[in-house]
Amino acid sequence: MLYLHYEEFQILNPQTNAIQDLVRFVFSISASEKKIYGAKNFATLKDCNIYTKQIPANDRTYDPVSNVWVVPKANFKALTTIYLAMKYIYDDSFIIKHNSLQDWIEGRATAKKHEVPKAEDFFYTYGQPVAGTTLSKDSIAAKLQVLLIEAFDGTESIDLTKASAIDLVKLYRKAALKLHPDRNNGDGSKMSELNMYWQLYRS
């Protein structure tokens, strides 16, 4: 079972002069021992990373040496909801907040120092960061509806506000099968995105 260790911090977005709330986090197989894992040595993390990588590339960083992710706080909350729903993390007690994640990481005998990302490295695109917007229930529903319509190439009439719970499950399963990369030349990235928003919509 995975543990998720994290730390909240802030950084100034040089493009907007606004303070951005960020979270750096890392996975471990222990609440206290410094046994940090990356996708290369723990298969479950490959599934976790599918959802983490749904965050736009300009709004996340990853250090392959320390296995530390940095994402906007709003996205981190969405990710933990998914990790819990998918049972990658057992419950909230497996999500551990630290005052200094770096201090915890450096407790390992083979620890590698993780540098705090600089503002100019984290915000490398122009304009307001996409992930700065909180994922509201309405925005999640709107995105899910678009993904379902796209999955059926516009051939299905879909309105999440009117569909019953049973009909929604049927639509989701049908769309997931259509997009599955092992069937009908499906689109794996679209399927991952659909799964992510489906879990968020139902949470």
C-alpha positions in Angstrom: 0.0 0.0 0.0 1.3 3.5 -0.9 1.8 6.4 1.4 1.8 9.9 0.1 4.1 12.5 1.8 3.6 16.1 0.9 4.5 19.7 1.7 2.6 22.9 0.7 4.5 26.0 -0.3 4.1 29.2 -2.4 5.9 30.7 -5.3 5.5 34.0 -7.1 4.3 33.6 -10.7 6.4 36.2 -12.6 3.9 36.4 -15.4 1.0 37.4 -13.3 2.7 38.7 -10.1 0.3 36.4 -8.3 1.2 34.0 -5.5 0.7 30.4 -6.6 -0.1 27.7 -4.1 1.9 24.6 -4.9 2.5 21.1 -3.4 5.5 18.9 -3.7 4.9 15.2 -3.0 6.5 11.8 -3.1 5.3 8.3 -2.7 6.6 5.8 -0.1 5.8 2.4 1.2 6.0 3.5 4.8 4.6 6.2 7.1 8.0 6.8 8.7 10.8 4.9 7.0 12.4 6.7 4.0 11.6 4.1 1.4 10.6 6.4 -1.5 9.5 4.8 -4.7 9.2 5.9 -8.3 7.3 4.3 -11.2 10.4 2.3 -12.3 10.4 0.2 -9.1 6.8 0.1 -8.1 4.1 -0.9 -10.6 1.2 0.9 -8.9 2.9 4.2 -9.4 2.7 3.8 -13.2 -1.1 3.9 -12.8 -0.8 6.9 -10.4 1.4 8.7 -12.9 -1.3 8.3 -15.7 -3.5 10.7 -13.6 -0.7 13.0 -12.5 0.3 13.5 -16.1 -3.2 14.7 -17.0 -2.1 18.0 -15.4 -0.8 20.2 -18.3 3.0 19.8 -18.6 3.6 23.5 -17.9 1.9 23.1 -14.5 3.9 20.3 -13.1 7.5 19.3 -12.6 9.1 15.9 -11.7 12.6 15.2 -10.4 13.6 11.6 -11.5 16.4 11.6 -9.0 14.3 12.2 -5.8 11.0 11.1 -7.4 9.4 14.3 -6.2 6.4 15.9 -8.1 5.5 19.5 -7.8 1.9 20.5 -8.8 -0.6 23.3 -8.1 -2.5 22.8 -4.8 -5.9 22.6 -6.6 -4.6 19.8 -8.8 -3.1 18.0 -5.8 -6.5 17.9 -4.1 -8.0 16.4 -7.3 -5.3 13.8 -7.5 -5.6 12.6 -3.9 -9.4 12.2 -4.5 -8.5 9.9 -7.5 -5.8 8.0 -5.6 -8.2 7.3 -2.8 -11.1 6.4 -5.1 -8.8 4.0 -7.1 -7.5 2.5 -3.8 -3.9 3.3 -4.7 -3.9 5.0 -1.2 -6.0 3.2 1.5 -7.4 6.2 3.3 -6.6 9.8 4.5 -4.3 8.5 7.2 -1.9 7.4 4.4 -1.6 11.0 3.2 1.0 12.7 5.5 1.7 16.4 5.6 5.3 17.6 6.4 6.5 21.0 7.4 9.6 20.3 5.3 9.5 17.4 2.8 13.2 17.9 2.1 14.1 17.3 5.7 12.1 14.0 5.6 13.6 12.9 2.4 17.2 13.6 3.6 16.6 11.2 6.4 17.2 8.4 3.9 20.7 6.9 3.8 20.9 7.4 0.0 18.9 10.6 -0.1 19.3 12.8 -3.2 18.7 16.5 -2.6 15.6 17.9 -4.3 15.9 21.5 -5.4 12.9 23.8 -4.9 11.8 24.8 -8.4 12.5 28.4 -9.4 9.6 30.5 -10.6 11.1 30.9 -14.0 11.5 27.1 -14.4 8.0 26.3 -13.2 6.1 28.9 -15.1 7.6 28.6 -18.6 4.6 29.5 -20.6 2.8 32.8 -21.1 -0.5 33.7 -19.6 -2.4 32.5 -16.6 -1.6 28.9 -15.6 -4.4 26.5 -16.5 -4.1 24.7 -13.2 -4.6 27.9 -11.2 -8.3 27.4 -11.6 -10.0 25.2 -9.1 -11.8 22.2 -10.5 -15.5 22.9 -9.6 -18.2 20.3 -9.9 -19.7 22.2 -12.9 -16.3 22.4 -14.7 -15.7 18.7 -14.1 -19.2 17.8 -15.4 -18.7 20.0 -18.5 -15.3 18.4 -19.3 -16.7 14.9 -18.8 -19.6 15.7 -21.1 -17.2 16.9 -23.8 -15.1 13.8 -23.5 -18.1 11.5 -23.8 -19.4 13.3 -26.8 -15.9 13.2 -28.4 -15.7 9.4 -27.7 -18.8 8.8 -29.8 -17.8 11.3 -32.5 -20.9 13.3 -31.7 -23.2 10.5 -32.6 -24.6 10.3 -29.0 -26.9 12.9 -27.5 -25.5 13.4 -24.0 -26.7 15.7 -21.2 -25.3 14.9 -17.8 -27.9 17.0 -16.0 -30.7 14.8 -17.4 -29.2 11.4 -17.6 -29.9 8.9 -14.8 -27.1 7.4 -12.8 -27.5 4.1 -14.5 -27.5 5.7 -18.0 -24.3 7.6 -17.1 -22.5 4.4 -16.0 -23.5 2.8 -19.3 -22.3 5.7 -21.3 -19.0 5.8 -19.4 -18.4 2.1 -19.9 -19.3 2.2 -23.5 -16.9 5.2 -24.1 -14.1 3.6 -22.1 -14.4 0.5 -24.3 -14.3 2.5 -27.4 -11.2 4.4 -26.3 -9.3 1.5 -24.8 -6.0 1.2 -26.6 -6.3 -2.6 -27.0 -9.6 -2.3 -28.8 -10.4 -0.7 -32.2 -7.2 1.4 -32.3 -8.4 3.3 -29.2 -6.8 6.4 -27.7 -5.1 5.6 -24.4 -4.5 9.2 -23.5 -8.1 10.1 -24.0 -9.2 7.0 -22.0 -7.0 8.1 -19.1 -8.4 11.6 -19.2 -12.0 10.2 -19.3 -11.2 7.9 -16.3 -9.8 10.9 -14.4 -12.8 13.1 -14.9 -15.2 10.2 -14.3 -13.6 9.6 -10.9 -13.7 13.3 -10.1 -17.4 13.6 -11.2 -18.4 10.7 -9.0 -16.4 11.7 -5.9 
